[in-house]
Every structure is written in C-alpha cells, then in structure tokens.
Amino acid sequence: MNSYLLLFRASYSAIAATSAEEMQKRMDVWTAWIGGIAAAGALVGGNHLAPTGKVAHSGGAVTEGPDTTDNTSVLGYIIVKAADYDGALAIAQKCPILAGEGNTVEVRELAAM
C-alpha cells in the first residue's frame, strides 16, 4: 500500500456565505465520509487548516495568505493508504467537498525523502 495526500481546495468566501444549518449538514456528510475511510483502515491522518497564513515568495517577499490565486485555497488535507492512484482517486471522488462548484481534491503520492 502506498500513501497519498488528498488536498481539499474551496473558496473561503463561498463557505462564509453558507448558512449554519447547511454547514452542519455538510459537516455531517464529511464526518461520515471520513469515518468510512477510517473504518476501511485507509486513513493515516489529516487536519483542517486555519483560514489565515502567510506566503513566502522567491526574492524574499512575504504576503498575507493563504494563496488564493485561483479563488480557492487549501482548506485541509488527509493522508490515505491505497494500492495505487486509482484507489486513492476512488476515495477522492467520493469527497463531499466536490459538491461545491469549483472545489477540488488534489491527489498526490507521498514520495520518500
């Protein structure tokens, strides 16, 4: 089994415009999705990211972050175990974040350092 990083990207402004009731529904679906991955023994770990940060650029410049160049930002990540990219993509394609327009889940295999 290989380890894959799933990066969740969405718009913070779209999330801020979501009602508390709708956000709770989304979190319930999210919790069930993560629970299923854990129950299958494929969840290694992960976390949400704070909506604030800084971005270091080449040449020494620093900007207030997060980077939202494409109007989205990385909201969080998980690491999963899968036999191959197809297995990791199958997990990613069931991610509830994909219900939002423009949202993405990037899948990257973790490489040895």
MODA-V122642 format. One record per helix or strand of 2 or more residues. SS is the DSSP state (2 for helix, 1 for strand). FROM is the first residue (numbers start at 0). LEN is the number of residues. Records with the same first field share a line. If there is no record, write none. Layout:
SS: FROM-LEN, FROM-LEN
This chain:
1: 1-9, 42-6, 52-4, 61-4, 72-10, 103-6
2: 11-5, 19-20, 84-8, 95-4
